[in-house]
Amino acid sequence: MRLADLQGRRVAVWGTGREGRAAVVAVAAHRPADLVAVDDSGNFLSLPWEGELAAAAPLTDRYEALAEADVVVRSPGISQTHPWMVELRKAGVPVTQGTALWMADHADRTVGVTGSKGKSTTSSLVSHLLAAVGRPNLYGGNIGVPVLDLPGEADQYVLELSSYQCSDLTVSPRVAAVTALFPEHLDAHGGEEEYYRDKLNLVAHGPKAIIYNAADPRLAPRVRDLPGAVPANDPAGFHIDGDDVKAPDGTTLFERAALNLPGRHNAGNLCVALGVLTALGIDCVARAQDLRAAAASFQPLPHRLTEISDPSGLTFVDDTLATSPHATTHAIDAYVGKPLTLIVGGNDRGVDYTVLRDHLEKLDAITVLAVPDSGPRIVDALKGLEHVHAEVVEDLVAAVHRARALTPPGGVVLMSPGAPSYGRFRNYEHRSEVYAEAIKDSAPA
């Protein structure tokens, strides 16, 4: 289904956040017979619905507005398990998303990147490296820029795509990249296998190439035999050999240290990004020096292990994009050897925190401050680890104040939640703003 197919039809846009607003504007331009906006979750975080938006699509909270539509365009945050989604499927009402509508018109010019971890870094690396070798591109998707807000005439798009955005695609991008696969968002998808199905829907509709992290034990078996599948982070593809980044034929491109990102996982993300460039016709061996310079100039993403200066001498770190316990374990590894206080917790999706327990079990003493809603479950999962001091705190602001009291001089306070922001924050940026403000307000005079 394309945006043009909505002309003359009754359309309901479900969700009034950033994606919903973009969808209303885009759908209205194609002259639907009727357009309505539906928000069943209005609360103190909701933004005003007024002006041109309200004129184009009157707002309601009624399920009937969805059931009576010819097409429902849902925001990514509307889960597969939402009771209204279940009813719409039973009733046979077509449900799509803005990303799916956009992809149907732009797939041949698009690189789509997804993964349970690493999709943000890898997609931004792809965009950065492409620009460095003379391939201008537009970057958007699950980074706060809805695809429906992107200009429509670019030669190349690079999109970061969440499992929610992937789930309704009916056309795959020309080049699809997958960085990692582990249990995430289980409450929203209905289970582990359902999550993997929705995530890998990115590669289910005929991409020309699929670049995948062959070192990932869950991902590789699900992808390697698909048409167009190309391994990365593996000797058969771009890979790390000792201190060097190497091409599939063994040619050394440049030293691993050239990449301005810490951690083994980021080296793997670089390998996936180089595989994407090759799929787009770029000779990475011939352009090795340009790529080395680009890797060295790459700026880490905001909210991904972003250090915040503080007059106390403590190092505060914003890693709010770490929304799974697996991602949190990688963040912890970046500060091994330093006194560490970990702030963890957020929206409770029923994720198993055993992976975090197993990781902390191998490390030295650490303090864990757990915030709602998943905080109590996390503390419970860590019981019995004598070298781990874990306690539940009231909220993120309280966690910052408590961290100041518990973290030794010269230590690190790492906010790596292992959980999404929604429920208590508008989005991950809002969570970061609250964290930064709490650090500022609690700093010693």
C-alpha positions in Angstrom: 0.0 0.0 0.0 1.2 3.5 -1.0 0.2 6.9 0.3 -1.4 7.6 -3.0 -3.7 4.6 -2.4 -5.3 6.5 0.5 -7.0 9.0 -1.8 -10.8 8.9 -1.4 -10.6 6.4 1.5 -11.6 6.8 5.2 -8.3 6.8 7.1 -7.7 6.8 10.9 -4.3 7.8 12.2 -3.7 6.0 15.6 -1.3 7.9 17.8 -0.6 11.6 18.2 3.1 11.7 18.9 5.8 12.6 16.4 5.0 9.7 14.0 1.2 10.3 14.2 1.6 14.0 13.5 3.8 13.3 10.5 1.2 10.7 9.2 -1.7 13.1 9.5 0.2 15.7 7.4 1.3 13.2 4.8 -2.1 11.4 4.5 -4.1 14.7 4.3 -2.0 15.8 1.3 -3.4 12.8 -0.6 -7.0 13.8 -0.1 -8.7 11.0 1.8 -12.4 11.0 2.0 -12.2 11.3 5.7 -9.3 11.6 8.2 -9.5 11.2 11.9 -6.8 11.0 14.7 -7.2 8.5 17.5 -5.4 8.7 20.9 -6.4 6.2 23.6 -3.5 7.0 25.9 -3.9 10.7 26.6 -2.0 11.7 29.8 0.2 14.4 31.1 2.9 13.6 28.5 0.5 14.2 25.6 1.2 17.3 23.4 -1.6 19.7 22.4 -3.6 18.6 19.3 -4.7 21.9 17.7 -4.3 24.2 14.8 -3.8 22.7 11.3 -3.5 19.2 12.8 -6.9 19.4 14.5 -8.4 20.9 11.3 -7.0 18.1 9.1 -7.9 15.3 11.5 -10.3 15.8 14.4 -9.1 14.0 17.6 -11.0 11.2 19.3 -10.3 8.4 21.8 -13.0 6.1 20.4 -12.2 2.6 19.1 -15.1 2.9 16.7 -13.2 5.5 14.7 -10.6 2.8 14.0 -13.1 0.1 13.3 -15.0 2.2 10.8 -11.9 3.2 8.8 -10.9 1.7 5.5 -7.3 1.9 6.6 -5.7 2.5 10.0 -2.2 4.1 10.1 -0.8 3.2 13.5 2.2 4.8 15.2 5.1 2.5 15.9 4.4 2.7 19.6 1.1 1.0 19.2 1.9 -2.6 20.1 0.9 -5.7 18.3 -0.7 -7.0 21.5 -2.9 -3.9 22.1 -6.5 -5.1 22.6 -7.7 -2.8 19.9 -5.1 -4.3 17.5 -6.4 -7.7 18.3 -10.0 -6.6 17.5 -9.0 -4.8 14.3 -7.3 -8.0 13.0 -10.4 -10.0 13.8 -12.5 -7.5 12.0 -10.2 -7.5 8.9 -9.4 -3.8 9.1 -6.2 -3.1 7.2 -3.5 -1.7 9.5 -0.3 -0.1 8.3 2.3 2.4 9.4 3.9 5.6 8.0 7.2 3.8 7.5 5.5 1.0 5.4 3.6 3.6 3.3 6.9 5.5 2.7 9.0 2.4 1.9 6.6 1.3 -0.8 7.6 4.5 -2.7 11.3 4.7 -1.8 12.6 1.2 -1.3 15.0 1.2 -4.3 16.9 4.2 -2.9 16.9 3.0 0.8 19.3 1.3 3.2 17.3 0.0 6.2 19.2 -0.9 9.4 17.7 -2.8 12.3 18.9 -4.9 15.2 18.3 -5.5 18.9 21.5 -3.5 19.5 23.7 -1.4 17.3 21.2 -0.2 14.8 21.7 3.5 15.8 25.4 3.4 15.6 25.5 1.3 12.4 23.0 3.4 10.5 24.7 6.6 11.5 28.0 5.1 10.5 26.6 4.1 7.1 25.4 7.6 6.5 28.7 9.1 7.6 30.8 6.8 5.5 28.7 7.3 2.5 29.0 11.0 2.7 32.8 10.6 3.0 33.1 8.8 -0.3 30.9 11.2 -2.2 27.5 9.6 -1.7 25.1 12.3 -0.2 22.2 10.8 1.7 19.4 11.6 4.0 19.3 9.9 7.4 16.1 9.3 9.3 13.7 6.8 10.9 13.9 5.7 14.5 16.2 8.6 15.5 13.5 11.2 16.0 13.0 12.0 12.3 9.8 10.2 11.0 10.4 9.0 7.4 7.2 10.8 6.4 9.0 14.1 7.3 11.9 13.3 5.0 12.2 15.2 1.6 11.0 12.9 -1.2 13.6 13.3 -3.9 17.0 12.2 -2.4 19.2 9.8 -4.3 19.9 7.8 -1.2 18.2 7.3 2.2 19.6 5.6 5.3 17.1 4.6 7.9 17.3 3.3 11.4 14.3 1.0 11.9 12.8 -0.4 15.1 11.1 -3.7 15.3 7.8 -1.8 15.5 8.6 0.0 12.2 9.7 -3.2 10.5 6.6 -5.2 11.4 4.2 -3.7 8.9 6.6 -3.5 5.9 5.4 -5.1 2.7 8.4 -4.0 0.7 12.0 -4.4 1.9 14.6 -1.7 1.3 17.2 -2.3 -1.5 19.9 -3.0 1.1 18.9 -4.3 4.6 21.3 -4.6 7.5 20.8 -6.5 10.7 23.2 -6.0 13.6 22.0 -8.3 16.4 19.1 -10.3 17.7 18.1 -11.0 21.3 14.9 -10.8 23.3 13.4 -7.3 23.3 10.0 -5.7 23.5 8.4 -9.0 24.2 5.2 -7.5 25.7 4.6 -5.4 22.6 5.2 -8.3 20.1 3.6 -11.1 22.0 6.7 -13.3 22.7 10.3 -13.9 21.7 9.7 -15.6 18.3 7.1 -13.0 17.5 9.6 -10.3 18.1 12.2 -12.0 15.9 9.5 -12.3 13.2 8.6 -8.6 13.3 12.2 -7.5 13.4 13.3 -9.7 10.5 10.3 -8.6 8.4 12.8 -6.0 7.2 14.4 -8.7 5.1 11.3 -10.7 4.2 10.3 -8.9 1.0 13.0 -9.2 -1.5 16.0 -6.9 -0.6 18.8 -7.0 -3.1 21.3 -7.5 -0.3 21.1 -8.5 3.4 24.2 -7.6 5.4 24.2 -9.4 8.8 26.4 -9.8 11.8 27.5 -13.4 11.4 29.0 -13.5 14.9 25.5 -13.2 16.4 24.3 -16.7 17.4 20.6 -15.9 17.2 20.8 -13.9 14.0 23.1 -15.9 11.8 21.0 -19.1 11.6 17.9 -17.1 10.7 19.4 -15.1 7.9 22.5 -16.7 6.4 20.6 -18.9 3.9 18.3 -16.1 2.6 18.9 -14.8 -1.0 21.3 -12.0 -1.0 22.7 -12.6 2.5 26.2 -11.4 3.0 28.1 -12.0 6.3 30.0 -9.3 8.2 32.1 -9.5 11.4 33.2 -12.9 10.0 36.3 -14.0 8.0 34.0 -14.4 5.0 33.1 -10.7 5.1 34.6 -7.5 6.6 36.1 -8.5 9.9 38.5 -7.6 12.7 41.8 -9.5 12.7 43.8 -8.5 15.8 44.2 -4.7 15.6 43.1 -4.4 12.0 39.9 -4.0 10.0 40.1 -6.4 7.0 38.2 -6.9 3.8 36.7 -10.3 2.8 39.9 -11.1 0.8 42.1 -10.4 3.8 43.3 -7.0 2.7 43.9 -4.6 5.6 41.8 -1.5 5.3 43.1 0.4 8.4 43.7 -0.1 12.1 40.7 -0.8 14.4 41.8 2.0 16.7 40.9 4.5 13.9 37.2 4.2 14.7 36.2 6.8 17.3 34.1 4.3 19.3 34.9 2.0 22.2 34.0 -1.6 22.5 34.1 -4.9 20.5 30.5 -4.5 19.5 31.2 -1.2 17.8 34.0 -2.9 15.7 31.3 -5.4 14.6 29.0 -2.5 13.7 31.8 -1.0 11.5 32.1 -4.3 9.7 28.3 -4.3 8.9 28.5 -0.7 7.7 31.4 -1.6 5.3 29.3 -4.5 4.0 26.5 -2.1 3.3 28.8 0.2 1.3 30.0 -2.7 -0.8 26.4 -3.7 -1.5 25.9 -0.1 -2.8 28.8 -0.5 -5.3 31.6 1.2 -3.3 35.1 -0.4 -3.5 36.1 -0.2 0.2 39.6 -1.4 -0.5 40.2 1.3 -3.1 38.7 3.9 -0.7 40.4 2.7 2.4 42.1 5.9 3.3 38.9 7.9 2.8 37.1 5.4 5.0 39.8 5.5 7.7 39.6 9.3 7.9 35.8 9.1 8.1 36.0 6.5 10.9 38.3 8.7 12.8 36.0 11.7 12.4 32.8 9.9 13.3 31.1 11.4 16.4 29.5 9.0 18.9 25.7 9.4 19.0 24.1 11.5 21.6 22.7 9.4 24.5 25.0 6.5 23.7 27.8 6.4 26.3 27.8 10.2 26.4 29.9 11.5 29.3 28.7 14.6 31.2 31.2 16.7 33.1 30.6 17.4 36.7 32.5 19.5 39.2 32.5 16.7 41.8 35.0 14.7 39.8 32.4 12.0 39.2 31.8 10.9 35.6 28.2 10.8 34.7 27.3 8.8 31.6 24.1 9.0 29.5 23.4 5.8 27.8 19.6 6.1 27.5 19.5 4.4 24.1 20.4 1.1 25.9 16.9 -0.2 26.2 17.7 -3.9 26.8 19.8 -5.6 29.5 22.1 -7.0 26.7 22.9 -3.4 25.7 23.5 -2.5 29.3 26.1 -5.2 29.7 28.1 -3.7 26.8 27.9 -0.3 28.4 29.2 -1.7 31.7 32.2 -3.2 29.9 33.3 0.3 28.8 33.9 1.2 32.5 35.4 -2.0 33.9 38.1 -1.2 36.4 36.5 2.0 37.7 34.2 2.4 40.7 30.7 2.1 39.1 27.2 3.0 40.0 24.6 1.7 37.5 21.2 3.4 37.1 18.9 0.9 35.4 15.2 0.3 34.9 12.3 1.8 33.1 9.2 0.6 31.2 8.6 -3.0 32.2 8.2 -5.2 29.1 8.7 -8.5 31.0 12.3 -8.9 29.8 14.4 -11.5 31.6 17.2 -9.8 33.5 19.2 -13.0 34.0 21.7 -11.8 31.3 22.4 -8.7 33.5 22.8 -10.9 36.6 25.2 -13.3 34.8 27.3 -10.4 33.6 27.5 -8.7 37.0 28.4 -12.0 38.6 31.8 -11.9 36.7 32.7 -8.4 37.7 34.0 -6.6 40.8 31.9 -4.6 43.3 29.2 -2.5 41.8 26.2 -0.4 43.0 22.9 -0.7 41.2 20.1 1.8 41.5 16.9 0.6 40.0 14.1 2.9 39.0 10.4 2.0 38.2 8.7 0.3 36.7 11.1 -2.6 36.1 13.4 -1.6 39.0 12.0 -4.0 41.6 12.3 -7.0 39.2 15.9 -6.1 38.5 16.8 -5.9 42.2 15.1 -9.2 42.7 17.1 -10.7 39.8 20.4 -9.6 41.5 19.7 -11.1 44.9 22.5 -13.3 46.2 25.3 -11.4 44.5 27.3 -10.4 47.5 29.5 -7.9 45.7 26.5 -6.1 44.2 24.7 -3.5 46.3 21.2 -3.1 44.6 18.3 -0.9 45.8 15.1 0.5 44.3 14.8 4.3 44.2 11.8 6.4 43.6 12.6 7.8 40.2 15.5 9.0 38.0 16.1 12.2 39.9 16.3 10.3 43.2 18.7 7.9 41.5 21.1 10.8 40.7 21.0 12.1 44.2 21.5 8.6 45.7 24.4 8.0 43.2 26.2 11.0 44.5 26.0 9.7 48.0 27.2 6.2 47.1 29.8 6.6 44.3 33.4 6.9 45.4 35.5 9.9 44.3 36.6 9.4 40.7 33.9 6.9 40.0 31.4 6.6 37.2 27.6 7.0 37.4 26.2 5.1 34.3 22.6 5.6 33.3 22.1 2.6 31.0 18.5 1.7 31.7 18.1 -1.7 29.9 14.5 -0.6 29.4 12.5 1.9 27.2 11.7 5.4 28.4 8.0 5.4 27.6 5.4 5.5 30.4 7.2 8.1 32.5 8.9 10.1 29.7 7.8 11.3 26.3 10.7 9.6 24.6 14.4 8.8 25.2 15.4 12.4 24.7 13.1 13.5 27.5 14.6 10.9 29.8 18.1 12.3 28.9 16.9 15.8 29.6 15.6 14.8 33.1 18.9 13.0 33.8 21.1 16.0 32.8 18.9 18.4 34.7 19.1 16.2 37.9 22.9 16.1 37.5 23.1 19.9 37.2 20.6 20.6 40.1 22.4 18.2 42.5 26.0 19.3 41.7 28.0 20.7 44.6 28.3 24.4 44.8 
